[in-house]
Amino acid sequence: QVQLVESGGGLVQAGGSLRLSCAASGRTFSTTAMGWFRQAPGKEREFVAAISWAGGSTYYADSVKGRFTISRDMGKNTVYLQMNSLKPEDTAVYYCAAVRDGRGGSWYSPRPYDYWGQGTQVTVSS
């Protein structure tokens, strides 16, 4: 089992920045990738970004490319999401998730992610 705890959400004005953190504990050596998803009220959960745990390759949704950066600190078992140039449409609950080793599927979909954090609210005012 892997436990994930997000932090860093809050209220920010449009154009501002926030950095989310996701601390992983438990069987973190069995993780192949980490991702960030978000869900706005009345909408489906959508992919934001992902990173391969070993190689550090990164993947982004088109809506955040160039504004958000995902990174990881393997020594701290922590994944970050640096969010710049925030827009009101970025307002959502942001979730951290982990893919277990050996799990197939596209990291752009919630389906292969076995472990989820509790979420952190990000609100961008106009």
N, C-alpha and C positions, 0 to 999 in steps of 0.2 A: 504494500500500500504506500501511496505517496500523499502527503498532506500539503496543500497549497494555501498560502495566506497572502492576500493582496493588501496593498496600502498605497497612499499617495493621491487618492482622488480628492475632489473638492470643487469649489466654485471659482471660475476664472472668466475674465472678459474675453471677448472675441479678439483673436490675434495673440493671446497669451500662451503660456506654456505650462505643462505639468509633467511630472515624471512618476509613473506608476512602478511599483516594485511587487515582485511575487517571490516569496520565500518558500522553498520546497524543503520538506523533511520526510524522513522515512526511507523507503527503498529508491532513492534518487538515482542510484547507479543503473537502475533498470529503465531509465527514461531515454527515449530516442529523440524526442522533440518537445518543445514547449510552444504554446501559442497564446495569443490574446484574441478574445472575441468581445463583442459588445451587443447589448440589447436595449433598444429604446422602447418606451411604452407603446404597446399595440403593434410592435414589429417583431419579426423573427430574429433570433440570435444570428449575428453575422461575423464573418472572419475579419480580423484586423491585420494580424501579423503572426509569423511563426519563425522559429529558429531551430536548426538542428543542434542537438546538444553537443555532439562530439565535434562536428566540423564547423559549426557556426554559420552555415549558410542561412540566409534570411529570405523571407517571402512576405509580400505585402498586398493588401487589397488596393485596387487602383485609387480608391477614394482617399487613401492616406499616404500614398507613395510620394516621397519628397518632403513630407511634413512629419511623419512619425519614424522613429528608429527603434528597433528591437535589438537588445543585446543581452549577454549573459555573463555572469561571474561564476565560473565553475567552482572556485574555492569556497564561495559563499552559498552555492546552490540557489542562486537568485537570478531571476530574469527581470529585465527592465523594459519599460516602454516610454521612451521620450517623445512627448507630443508637443509639437511647435505649431505656430500659426493656427491655433484652434478656432473652429467655426461652431456656430450654434448647432449645426447638424451633427456635430460630434458628441452631443449630449446623450448619455446612455449609462447603463451599468456596465462596467468593464470586468470581464472574467479572465482569469488565468487558467490554463489547462495544460495537461501533460499527456503525451502519447507513450504508452508502454512499449518496451522493446518487443519486436516481432509483430507488432500490430500493423496491418496493412491499411491502405486507404489514403485519400488525399488529405493533406494537412489543411487544406482550405475549407474543409467541411468539419462540423463538430463531431461527426460520427466516430473517427478513430481515437478521439481523446477519452481516456479512461478516468482521469482525475480532474476535478474542477475546484476552484476556490469559491469563496462565498460572494465575491463581487465587490466592487468599489464604485461609488457613484461619481461620475464626472458631469458637471453642469457648466455649459459655456453660455454666458449671457451676451446679448447683442448690444 
